[in-house]
Amino acid sequence: MGKKDSKAADPRARVRKLMKAGKVKKKCCRSKPRCKKCPVLALKKAKAEFAKAA
């Protein structure tokens, strides 16, 4: 109905939620230099945000 809450307890859970929603790929393809749907990049970003918030 509305936007899904992407605030999870830890960065990995947040990325898992994004994967389930189809926002992030399940595996890194490594064919491109880190595409926008890369799970590795998403996890890095989530960790940075998590550290910044704490």
C-alpha positions in Angstrom: 0.0 0.0 0.0 2.8 2.4 0.8 6.6 2.4 0.8 8.1 -0.6 2.6 10.2 0.2 5.6 13.9 -0.4 4.7 15.2 0.3 8.3 16.3 -3.1 9.5 18.2 -4.2 12.6 21.5 -4.8 10.8 22.9 -4.0 7.4 22.7 -7.6 6.1 19.0 -7.8 7.0 18.4 -4.6 5.2 20.1 -5.8 2.0 18.2 -9.1 2.3 15.0 -7.1 2.4 16.1 -5.1 -0.7 16.9 -8.4 -2.5 13.4 -9.7 -1.8 11.9 -6.5 -3.1 13.9 -6.9 -6.3 15.9 -3.7 -5.8 19.2 -5.6 -5.5 20.4 -8.7 -7.3 21.0 -11.9 -5.4 24.6 -12.3 -6.6 27.3 -10.0 -7.9 27.7 -10.5 -11.6 31.2 -9.0 -11.7 30.7 -8.4 -15.5 30.4 -4.7 -15.1 32.4 -2.5 -12.7 29.8 -2.7 -9.9 26.4 -2.1 -11.4 23.7 -0.1 -9.4 21.9 -3.3 -8.3 25.1 -4.9 -6.9 24.6 -6.6 -3.5 28.2 -6.0 -2.6 27.8 -2.2 -3.1 24.4 -2.3 -1.3 25.9 -4.0 1.7 28.8 -1.5 1.8 26.4 1.4 1.6 24.1 -0.1 4.3 27.1 -0.6 6.6 28.2 3.0 6.1 24.7 4.3 6.9 24.4 2.0 9.9 27.8 3.2 11.3 26.8 6.8 10.7 23.5 6.4 12.6 25.2 4.8 15.6 
